[in-house]
Amino acid sequence: MSGLTITLALLAVLLVVVAVLALRVRTRPTLTTPAERAVHATLHTASLAARPLRRGLDADSAAEAAPHLRGLTAADALGLADANGVVLAWTGPHARLSTHFADAAVRASEEGRRILIKADELDEPGVRALVVQPLLPGESGSVGVMGVVTRTQPGPGMLSAIAEVARYAGNQIELAELDASRARLDRAEVRALRAQISPHFIYNALGTVASFVRTDPEQARELILEFADFTRYSFRAAGEYTVLADELRNIDRYLTLERARFGGSLEVRLQVAPEVLNVVLPFLALQPLVENAVRHGISSKPDGGTVTIVAADEGTDCVISVEDDGIGMDPDLLRSGDLDAIISGASGHSATESAHVGLANVDDRLRAAFGNDYGLVVETAPGAGTKVSMRVPKFRPGVAV
């Protein structure tokens, strides 16, 4: 190959590389105008302010958010106080004005309106006004107060901007409070579900253990250990979520105790895809389903029956079902939408007596965690058994053990 040919080949390669780089530069998003850059900077600053406020309003989150809120309002100094007027953070100069801010914050929070303190009331060189704006996310009242110090006379545009920033901050704090309320509700529902674990099961389990004490002490010892592990898991102090593997392990303890009571009349089949064992689901979500299958499906059938638990991998979701070949129930009850009533109809017990099964509790918690597409599905007919299924996403932001 001649030197000219090699040179031309290298030149062609160089041109291709230059063309690719030029294409990348042209297709890369760029902020070319001052307005675009200003919007991007504002949104970025707002997101930085939102992160600490989503934890709630306290001294730490206020100190972290205040500099960013100061940037959004173009304030010379900015303070944050809680709804009681306690100053949580002050950023910038003129710290002496925090006393004025604290006094006005109480009024602004109680009255739900902006308070404007002018220069002659402040006696602070160079300061034209202190704008005290309550953080009002909605109609629920003030969740805090923001104070803005300015060296220029605040006009309608500035006051409107301060009000919008305050509303934005208030919304973030309110979202944090809603998250905390939801977490408290979830914990309360878990406590309610624990309290509703069938007393019949507990009495029967202890009775079964007692029956083995004389005839088979070793079996009695094993059953006591299973019962201890079952109660330890069911009343653990951890969060409102667990992984499928742990839930199945506790159900195995429950079924071990029930099989000891029923003997050969209770058969259990388990089909679990290994790849779904780490799927996260609400704590004690499966226990009520299995207990219903045993107590309302199998125990009412003279010759016993089979409970089948299946956990299948279906793409982005995991589908879990608990099925029994017991007495079934009237499908008309399904159309009522009352899961506790469905169970009461299956066994003839009153809704109050059947409330311990907690299916409505599980359905509500599934929908709260994953959305309305993830509630319980019940399939049944008299004499044909019952199948209860749930669909759980393999991953959902904000849902973790």
MOSULTA-V806260 format. One line per field, one symbol per residue. phi: phi as a letter, one per 30 degrees, with the letter a starting at -180 (. if undefined). A space follows every 50 residues. Layout:
BEGIN
phi=???
END
This chain:
BEGIN
phi=.ddddddddddddddddddddddddddddbcccedddddddddddddddd eddddjcbdddddddeddddddchddabbbbddciddcabbjdiddddde dddddddddddibdbccdeddchbeidcabcccdccdacdjdclbccccb ccddcedddddddddddddddddddddddddddddddddddddddceedd ddddddddeddceddbedddddddddddddddddcdcdddbbceeddddd dddeddddddddiddccbcbbbdedcdcdcbeehdceddddddddccddd cecilbcccbbcdbidccccbbbbcddiadddddddicdddeddddcidd dddcdddiddededdddddbjddcddbcbaaeicibbcbbcbddbbeica d
END
